[in-house]
């Protein structure tokens, strides 16, 4: 089985934006790409058919911590992995569960061995070590699996970030030892991406990039951003990481962000993104649209019978009116949450698809500047 392949196709002449093609055993991914987050084997309120037909998702993300808790490894293994369990035949990326474990700060304890934590479901105690997280992700069956790392808070002071990074690097060695000594689980290639950490400290980030690059993995991730640091600092660190990671490997920026965050980070050289924002904001009545941000709860949309957004390639966004969606949300109808989630995800996928085209066309920078202003308007 061939490992993941990355073909760099085109680089923008006025920014560091680029287009590429990732090839996995479950299909191709054209970059830049956004990955909908399917935390427990489900993108909230969205069916797999809608992911495919309306949203045009090429890859989705599954969450190791939540899938380990429910339905559990026994069920997932019996099903033949997450692809079979949820009937999704395109690529899946699994995160390591580290971010979730560390967000349980009141109930977890960090040691050299790993992280001991209590289940949010029943309070039972568990250990996530680098080795165990590799084994769990093998069983879940992601095409791309992530290294187990510590994600320090955004404003961590230097000594904390340095100690944290040193632990993350020791864990990374153990992740690769376990990964390289185990087999692909379900007859297709699984690929381990290491994660760059180091907080907002440039020298730590540069060292982390060099350490990660030395692993010569099929792709690399940038973690620990959009966790409380100022936006400009996020961009600065993101650019530094892209400049110090291999050109010929995909770069995945974890957990970022708004459509304009994504455009800016594409211009810095990022290829892959994920974020819960489109679905979470959609369920709370905030829509990202071609013309700006809409709070669909507002009375101004009560008699607006125009489509939610006819500027993107999504049947749901083109078919339903703003007035109807507002009515559903006010009535607390589940269909409203579904429509809003599908629309926002379709908008995000439309953003990266159009970005890709404008990189090819050579006018990415001017388009980015125009869209960034337009999309941030509150309508």
Buried (B, 14 or more C-beta within 10 A) or exposed (E): EEBBBBEBBBBBEEBBBBBBBBBBBBEBBBBBBBBBBBBBBEBBBBBBEBBBBBBBBBBBBBBBBBBBBEBEBEEBBEBEBBBBBBEBEBBBBBBBBBBBBBBBEEEBEBEEBBBBBBBEEEEEEBEBBBBBBBBBBBBBBBBBBBBBBBBBBBBBEEEEBBEBBEBBBEBBBBBBEBBEEEEBBBEBBBBBBBBBBBBBBBEBBBBBBEBBBEBEBBBBBBBBBBBEBEBEBBBBBBBBBBEBBBEEBBBBBBBBBBBBBBBBBBBBBBBBBBBBBBBBBBBEBBBBBBEBBBBBEBEEBEEBEEBBBEEBBBEBBBEBBBBBBBBBBBEEEEBBBBBBBBBBBBBBBBBBBBBBEBBEEEBBBEBBEEBBEEBEEEE
